[in-house]
Amino acid sequence: MKKVTGSLAFALLVAMAAPAHAQTKVAVINIQSAIVSTKDGQKAAAELDAKFGPRRKEVDAKQAELSQLRDQLQKGQNTLSDAAKNELYKTIDQKSKSLNRDMEDAQAEMDQEQQKLLQDLGQKMYALVSKYAQEHGYTMVLDVSNPQSPVFWASNTMDITKDIIDLYDKDASTTSAAPSSKPPINTSAPAGARPVAPGTAKP
């Protein structure tokens, strides 16, 4: 999955309800790495590559053709007639515009497909993180893959990324593949949890 970058971009900062006298216990997670490292994430990446592979080959072929035409024009500056050069200019311009449209359309379609996959995987990941945090007494989980995360440094002992990946794969192997009925992340949260906007939480 390309960047499953790109592209892959959402925050997961969860503050769990806890008594005022309770000691604050914070964990960190790289949610983007967690998603793409699960078996479902790897499968989704492979499916995207298979689906958009032919489109990328078409774009590469058009780029190669356009490059050849530009080389032909450059080499023929002193030998081609004005009419021939003008025709090449026209052809290059048309093919360049066509290529740009194809690239924009392919990128938009790929981004849409990738976002849908990430949303589906993210819903289950959010539920697992929430459950894990409550079971282990964490009052907050910060997503360090988000550039807006207020985390400057964190001990490796606070990182629960691998634990969540293992839990996700274990759960996926013992449950059906039916779509999750949980609400999308960033719009609602499980009982006892409070979503925190990126950059506002304090460890």
N, C-alpha and C positions, 0 to 999 in steps of 0.2 A: 504494500500500500504506500503510495507516494506521500511522503511526509504526512504519511498519513498524518502530512502536514500541514501538508497543508494543509494546509490545509485543515486535521484533527484537531480543533481548538475549542475547549470549553473548560470552565472552572468547576472544581468540586471542593467547597469549603463548608464543612458541616459542624455546627455547634450543637452539642447535645445538652439537654436540660439537666441540671445538676443542682443539688442544694448549695446555698451560698457558702456554707462552711466547708464544702468538699474541696480537696486539693485539686488544682487544675492539672490535668494530664493531657498532653498534646502529642499527636502523631502527625507524620507527613506521608504523602503518597504522590507518586508521579502517575497521574491517572492516564495520561496519553500512553506512556510506556506500558502500563498495566493492561490497557485495552488491546493494544497491538501485540502483546506478548501472550495473550490467552489463545487457546486453540481456536475459539470462534473468531478472534481477531485475525489470526493468521489465515484462516479459511476465507474470511471476508476479503482480505488483501489479495489472495490468490484468485478469487472470483472477479474482483475488479480488474486485475491484470489480464485475465482471460477475456473479459468483456470488452475492455478498451484497447487491448493489444492490436487488433486489426486497424482501429482508428489511428493509433500512433504510427503504424507502418505507413498508412496512407499519407499522413502529414509529413513523415520523414521523406517519402518519395517526392512529394510536391516541393519540399524544401530543397532537395537535391536537384530537381529540375530547375528551380528558380536560380540556384547557385550556378548551374551550368550556363543559363542564359545570361547572367550577369558577367560571367567570365568571358563568354563569347562577345558581349558588347565591349568589354574593356579591351580585349585583344584586337578587336576590329575597329578601334577608334580611328586609326589612320588608313585602313584599307576598305572599310565598308562605305557604301554610298550613304548620303543623307537619308534617302528614302528607307534603306535597309536599317539604319540606326533608329530612325523614328518608329519603324515597325517593331523593332526589338524593345524600345522604350515602352511602347504601348502594350506589348505582350507581357513584359515584366510587371508593369503597373497592374494589369488585370489579374495576373496570376498571384501577385503579392496580396492584393485585396481579397481574392478568393481564399488564399491560404490563411490570412488573418481571421476571416470569418469562420473557417473550419476549425481553427485552433481555439477561438473563443467559444464556439458551440460545444466542442469536445470537452473543454475545460469546465464549462458551466454544467454540462451533463454529468461529468465525473464528480464534480464537487457536490452536486445534488445527491448522487448515489452514495457517496462517501458519508455525507452528513446523515443520511437516513440510517446507514449501517451503524454509525457511531451513536446515533440516538438510541437505536434498539439495544446495542450493547451497553450503552451508558446507563440506561434505566436499571438493568440488572446489577451493574457494577455499583450504582448508588445504593441500592438496597443492601448489597453485601457489605459495603463500607459502613453504612449506618448500623447494621446488626453487629458487625465486628467491633465497632467503636463502643457500643453499649455493653457488649459482653466483656470487653477488656477494660472498661472504666475510663475511656478517653472522653474528655469534655470537648475536644475539638480535633478535626482532621483537616490539615492544610494541603492543598494541591500545589506541589512545587513545580509542576510542569507549566503552570500558569505564570507568565511573566509579571503579573500584578500581585503575585503572592508576596506577603510581607515577610517571608522567611529569608533571612540572610545566611544563616548557618543552622544545621541540624545534625545531631548525632545519628549514626547509622542505626542505632538501637531504636530510634523513633520511627524509622522507615518501615511502613507496613505494606509496601508495594508487592513484594514477593508473596506475602501471606494472602493478599487479596487475589493475586493471580492463581495461586494454588486452590483457594476456596472456589473461585469462579469455575475453574476446570473441573474440580471435583463435583460441584453442583451440576454443571452442564452434563456430566457423564451419568448422573443419577436421576435427572429430571427430563421431562419431555421438552421438545424444541418448540412448544407452542409460544406465540408472541406474548410478551409480558403485558399484564393488564395494569401495571403500576403507572401512575401519571409521569409525564416527562420530567426530567430533572430541571432545576432552575425555576419551575413553576409551582411545585408543591413538594412537601417533604413528609416522611413517615411520622407517625405520632411520636412526640417527644424529641423531635429534631427541628432545628431552625436553620434554614439556608442562610449563609452569610455572603454578602456581595464581595467580589474580589477587591483586595486592597483595603478592606475595612476591618478585617479581623486582626486581633493582636494576640500573638502567642502568649 
